[in-house]
Amino acid sequence: MKKTSIITAAVASFSLMSASTAFSATQIEVTGTVNQSLAVSGCKTLSTPIQASVVFDDDGTYSITDTNASTTVLKGTWFKLAGKSPTTYTVYMTPDVFAPAPDDPDVVASLDPTIPPPAGTLDDFLDSLQAAVGGMTCKIKTGGTQSVTFVQPSTLIKKNTLVVKNGVGTLNISVSGSQLNDFSGPPKPGKFAKPGKFSATLAATKVPVVAP
């Protein structure tokens, strides 16, 4: 079972190209600077700008890539819902989730397998956020440690869309969930770790849509 921390808002300036006559032939690409923001209960919000490329392929898959690090941030499937005009529509996205087979050797060997999730899955995304907590400024009490675990099964996708209105797009990806931390030290005998919250958002507003 995997666990995670809190992410906040991110807004960026993007250039977006769209080629489409019918859904089956649509391809959309967004490139630019994205501000990633991570917020964890008990910590000061961490904001990190990245150069990103968001590509919606005509096979129904999408990927968000950190172009400087050459790593996949998120990937999954998408669906375009037409609006009142050809230049007004919404793209819905669903991230891939890692689900190892029950007969996987690592799963069989351990009740808490440590199989690395594939790059770009929701699990991998949460892992990268959890790792970033080490660079945050947090309130640690005597005996506590800067240890945070994001609970992947608790993660809810609040928004995951690209909304285009008359050639202008808004990208909004937002997730939230629960996390466990050791900021106050280990729990007393018979007690459990105090849970906190986490949330994450990647967003771009007023994105120009240009024919390639």
N, C-alpha and C positions, 0 to 999 in steps of 0.2 A: 504494500500500500504506500502511496506517495503522498507527500504533504507539501504545502507552499505558503508564501507571504502576500503582501498587498502591493498593487500597482495603481498608479493614478493616471492623470490625463496626459495626452500627447497631441500636439497640434503641429502641422507642418505645411510648408509651401511646396506644392507638387506640380508637375506637368503630367498630363494624362492624355494618352492617345487611344482613340476608339475607332475600330473599323467594324461596321456591322450593317448587314442588310437583313439577315434573319438570325435567330438565336444560334442555330447550328454553325454559323460562320463567324460569330462574334469573337473578337479578341481585343482586350483592353490592357494597356500597360501604364503604370504610374511610377514615376521616378522623382526623387527629391530628398530633402532633409526631413527626417522625422524626429520629433522629440519624444523619447520614451521616458515615462515617469513611473517610479516605483514608490509606493507608500506602504509601510508596515506599521501596525499598532505599536507605539512606543518608540518609533524611529522618525527621524527627519526625512521628508520626502527626497528621493534621489531622482534627478532628471538627467538623462543622457541623450544627446543628439546622435542620430545615426544617418548614414546615407542609405536609402532603401529603394528597392525596386519591387513593385507589386504587379504581378503578371497574371491575367486571367486568360487561360488558353481555351481554344475552341473545342477541346475534348472534355470540358466541364471541370477542369482542375485549376487551382490557383496556387501561387507561391509568393511569399514575402521574403525577400533576401536582403541581408545586410551586405551591401556591395563592397564596403571597405574590408570587412572581415571575411567576405565570401562564405557566409553561413546562412542557412535557411532558418528564418525566424518562425514562420508558420506556413503550413500548406494544408490543402484539403480540396473540397469540391464547392462549386458555386452554381447559382441559378439566377437567370435574369427574368425579372417580372416587368413586363411592358407597362408604360404609363399612358397618359392621355395623348402623347405625341411621340414621334420617333426619337426626340431628343430628351424625353423625360422617362426615366425608368429606374428601377432599384435592382441591385445585385446582392443576393443573399449568399453568405459564406458559411460553411461548416468545416471546422478544423478536423484533421485526422486525429484519432485517439489510439494510443498504443494498447493492444490487447494480446499479450503473448498466449500461445496455445497451452492448454493445461498439461500437455505431455512434453513441453519444453524442458530440457534437462535442468536448467536453472530453476524453473518453477517447481519441479519435482524435488530438487535438492533442498529447497528452502521455502518456508511459509511466507517469507518476505524477500522475494527474489530481487536481485540487483541488476537485472538486465537493462543495459542502456537503451532508452527509447529511441526510435528512429528520429533523425533530424527533422524538425518542422512539425512534429506532432504536438498536441496540446501538452502532453507529459514533458516533452523536451523543452518547450517554451517555459513551463513552470520551473523546471530544473534550472534554466538559465537565470530566471528571476530570483530563485532561492539562493543561487550562488552570489548574486549581486548584493545580497543583504550584508555580506561581509565587509562591503565598502561603505555602508551607511552609518550615520551617527545615531546611536540608540541609547536609551536610558537603561543602563545595566546596574542593578543593585549588587551589594556585596554578596559574593558567592554565586552570582549569576554569570552566564556566558552569552555571547552573541550568537546563539543557536536558534534557528527558525526552521520549521518544517511546514511546507504548504501541503494541505490535504487535497490531493487531486480529485477524489470522488466528490468533494464538496463544491468544486468549481462550477459556477454557472456562467453561461455566455449571455450577457445582458444585451449586447449589441454586436452585430457582425455584418455590416452592410456598406455598400457603396451606393449612395443616392445621387442620381444625376438629374438636374432640372435645367432644361434649356441650355445644355452645353456646359454647365458648371456642376462639379462633383463634390460630394462630402463623404469622406471615408471615416468610419467609426467602428473600431473594434474594442470591445470592453468586456472584461471578465472579472468575477469576484468570487471569493470563497473564504474558507476558514484556514487558520494556521495555528500551530502550537509553538511556543517559544520557551526559552530557559532564562529570560532576562532577570527574573527574580530569584534564580537558583532552583535546584531540583525540588519537586513537590515534597511535602512532608509525608511521612508514612501513612498510608491509607488514603492519600489525596492524589488528585490527577493534575496534570499540567493545565494551566489556565489557557483556554483558547482565545485567539484574536481573529481579526479579519484581514483580508487582503483584496485588492482589486487592481485591475490593469486596463489601460486604454491606449490605443494607437489611433490617432485621428488626423485627418487633413480636411480643411475647409476651403471653400471657394477654389476648387481645383478646375483649371481649364480643360475642357474636352476638345481635342483637335483631331481632325481626320488625318491619317497618315499619308 
